Amino acid sequence: MAGSPTSFADQHGAIRKEFAQQAAGWGQDAIDADLLWAVDRLAPRIENRVLDVAAGSGLLSRALAPRVHSVVAIDLTPEMLAEGRYCAAREGLTNIRFDECAAEALPYADGAFDLVVTRFSIHHFQDPAIVAAEMVRVMRPGGRIGVIDMVSPEEADAAARHNALEKLRDPTHTRALSGSELTDLVERAGTLVEEVSNRDVSNELFPWLERSRTPEGARRAILAAFDAELAGGAPTGMRPYSEVGTRRFLHLWQVVTAQKPAARG
């Protein structure tokens, strides 16, 4: 059936294959100022039981863990989860559990968590609405959701170019939503949006391509698109700029936080 969890098997397989090879690199990421800015937007509370959906190596989980009661970090890729367990142990974090499962079919009871979050995952889902609905289902009435992702420009042509370059870099990329689409996704899942926050985050082009092991032909195409924009050509939606010896570009991060309406009566 279209939209059922079984219809996502090909995408899940591609993600497992791709991120199994990237796991060690993700485990080396630091909890930096950009991530802490996003965590602050989530406004975690010490009593919160948190679910981190598509958590990868658990970077967001590890940033949240000292501020909350407990975190369950879920992901499709065993190698990512193993890296997360290693990193949590290295950092002395004992309140994180790592579970292997799909975001489209969360194996938890309705209302099991106070805060449900995801970071940099929406642009890998075939059907983000199904994931958003599952996130809200496992959130208690009065609980909160936080979605962190890069967003595309609102202008359609620039958004299309942005997504085409992202997919060249990583074939598991589906589509980065625009900021208005991401906010609408969270709201349509049955929540009351509380806050929408944005932040430009700078990335160095060549390490970004190295992480995903992007093939040489795709690298050349991405660099050519950046250079064409810098020369006055069509915008890529990624706002490249030059530094001595390298290229950089900007991702626009958006954090949407919302509340699940309290039960009536």
C-alpha positions in Angstrom: 0.0 0.0 0.0 1.3 3.4 -0.9 2.5 5.3 2.2 2.8 2.2 4.3 6.1 1.5 6.1 6.8 -1.5 3.8 6.8 0.9 0.8 9.9 2.6 2.2 12.1 -0.4 2.0 14.3 0.8 -0.9 14.9 4.2 0.8 15.6 2.5 4.1 18.1 0.2 2.4 19.9 3.1 0.7 20.1 5.1 3.9 21.5 2.1 5.8 24.2 1.5 3.1 25.1 5.2 2.9 25.2 6.0 6.6 27.0 2.8 7.6 30.0 4.2 5.8 29.6 7.7 7.3 29.0 6.6 10.9 32.6 7.1 12.2 32.7 10.6 10.7 29.4 11.6 12.4 30.7 10.3 15.7 33.6 12.8 15.6 31.2 15.8 15.4 31.4 18.2 18.3 28.5 19.8 20.2 29.1 23.2 18.8 27.5 26.7 19.1 25.1 26.1 16.3 23.8 22.8 17.9 23.5 24.5 21.3 21.5 27.3 19.7 19.1 24.7 18.4 18.9 22.9 21.7 18.1 26.1 23.5 15.2 26.6 21.0 13.8 23.2 22.1 13.6 24.4 25.7 14.2 21.0 27.3 13.2 20.4 31.0 14.9 18.2 33.5 11.8 16.1 33.9 11.4 15.4 30.2 11.4 11.9 28.7 12.7 12.6 25.2 12.5 10.7 21.9 15.1 11.6 19.2 13.9 10.4 15.9 16.5 9.4 13.2 19.1 10.3 15.7 22.1 9.0 13.7 25.1 8.9 16.1 23.1 10.7 18.7 24.7 14.1 18.6 21.4 15.9 19.5 20.6 13.2 22.0 24.0 13.8 23.7 23.5 17.5 23.7 20.1 17.1 25.4 21.0 14.3 27.8 22.4 16.6 30.6 19.3 18.7 30.5 16.6 16.0 30.7 15.5 12.9 32.6 16.2 10.5 29.7 16.6 10.1 26.0 15.6 7.3 23.6 17.6 7.7 20.3 16.3 5.8 17.3 17.8 5.2 13.9 17.7 2.8 11.0 21.5 2.2 10.8 23.1 -0.1 13.3 26.6 1.4 12.7 25.2 4.8 13.6 23.7 3.5 16.8 26.9 1.7 17.7 28.8 5.0 17.2 26.2 6.8 19.4 26.6 4.2 22.2 30.4 4.6 22.0 30.2 8.4 22.2 27.7 8.4 25.0 29.9 6.1 27.1 32.9 8.2 26.3 31.1 11.3 27.5 29.8 9.5 30.7 26.1 9.8 29.6 24.1 7.1 31.2 20.5 8.3 30.5 20.5 7.6 26.7 19.1 4.4 25.1 19.7 3.6 21.5 17.0 1.6 19.6 17.0 0.4 16.0 13.7 1.2 14.2 12.1 3.2 11.4 10.7 6.7 12.0 7.6 5.8 10.0 6.5 3.1 12.5 7.7 4.0 16.0 7.4 1.0 18.4 6.2 3.0 21.3 2.9 3.6 23.0 0.7 6.6 22.4 1.8 9.5 24.7 5.0 7.8 25.9 7.3 10.9 25.7 7.2 14.5 26.8 9.4 15.9 24.1 9.9 14.4 20.6 12.7 15.8 18.4 14.4 15.2 15.1 17.4 16.9 13.5 18.5 16.9 9.8 16.2 14.0 9.0 13.2 15.5 7.2 15.1 15.8 3.9 15.8 12.0 3.9 12.1 10.9 4.4 10.0 9.8 1.5 6.8 10.9 3.3 7.6 13.4 6.1 3.9 13.7 7.0 3.8 10.1 8.2 6.9 10.6 10.4 5.5 13.9 11.8 2.2 12.1 12.6 4.1 9.3 14.4 6.1 11.8 16.4 2.9 13.5 17.6 1.3 10.1 18.3 4.0 9.1 20.8 4.0 12.5 22.5 1.8 13.0 25.5 -1.0 15.5 25.4 0.5 18.9 26.4 3.9 17.6 25.3 6.1 19.2 22.7 7.8 18.5 19.4 10.9 20.1 18.0 12.0 19.7 14.3 15.4 20.9 13.2 16.3 20.9 9.6 18.0 22.8 6.8 15.4 24.5 4.6 15.3 25.5 0.9 14.5 28.9 -0.4 10.8 29.8 -0.8 11.4 30.6 -4.5 10.7 27.5 -6.4 13.5 27.6 -9.0 16.2 28.2 -6.4 14.7 25.5 -4.2 14.8 23.0 -7.1 18.5 23.9 -7.8 19.3 23.6 -4.1 17.7 20.1 -3.8 19.3 18.9 -7.1 22.8 19.8 -5.7 22.0 18.2 -2.4 20.9 15.0 -4.1 24.1 15.0 -6.3 26.1 15.1 -3.1 24.0 12.4 -1.3 21.5 10.3 -3.3 19.5 9.5 -0.1 18.4 13.2 0.0 14.8 13.5 -1.0 13.8 17.1 -0.6 14.6 19.9 1.8 11.3 21.7 2.5 11.0 25.5 2.4 10.7 27.2 5.8 6.9 27.7 5.3 6.5 24.0 4.3 8.4 22.8 7.3 6.3 24.9 9.7 3.1 23.7 7.9 4.2 20.0 8.2 4.5 20.3 12.0 1.2 22.2 12.3 -0.7 19.7 10.0 0.5 16.8 12.2 -2.0 18.1 14.9 0.1 20.6 16.9 0.0 24.3 17.9 3.2 25.9 16.6 4.9 27.9 19.4 8.1 29.3 17.7 9.9 29.2 14.4 13.6 30.2 14.6 16.2 30.5 11.8 20.0 30.6 11.7 22.5 30.7 8.9 25.2 28.1 9.4 28.4 28.2 7.3 29.9 25.0 5.8 33.2 24.4 4.1 32.5 22.8 0.7 35.2 20.2 0.4 34.9 18.6 3.8 31.1 18.5 3.3 31.7 16.5 0.0 34.3 14.3 1.7 31.9 13.2 4.4 29.4 11.9 1.9 32.1 10.4 -0.3 30.6 12.2 -3.3 31.9 10.9 -6.6 34.3 13.1 -8.5 31.9 13.9 -11.3 29.2 15.1 -8.9 31.8 17.1 -7.0 32.8 18.9 -10.2 29.2 19.7 -11.0 28.5 21.1 -7.5 31.7 23.2 -7.6 30.8 24.5 -11.1 27.3 25.5 -9.9 28.8 27.4 -7.0 31.4 29.1 -9.3 28.6 30.0 -11.8 26.6 31.7 -9.0 29.6 33.6 -7.8 30.1 34.9 -11.3 26.6 36.2 -11.4 24.7 33.1 -12.6 21.6 31.4 -11.3 21.3 31.1 -7.5 21.9 27.7 -6.1 19.9 28.4 -2.9 23.1 27.7 -1.0 24.7 31.1 -1.1 28.3 30.1 -1.8 31.2 32.5 -1.1 35.0 32.3 -1.4 37.7 32.1 1.2 41.4 31.8 0.5 42.0 28.3 -0.8 38.4 27.1 -0.5 34.7 27.6 -1.0 32.0 28.0 1.7 28.3 28.1 1.6 25.3 28.6 3.9 22.6 26.3 5.1 19.6 27.9 6.6 18.7 26.0 9.7 15.1 26.2 10.9 13.8 25.0 14.3 10.0 24.6 14.7 8.7 23.9 18.1 5.1 23.1 18.8 2.7 21.7 21.5 0.3 18.8 21.3 -3.1 20.0 22.5 -3.9 18.8 26.0 -6.6 16.2 26.3 -10.1 17.5 26.8 -12.2 16.9 29.9 
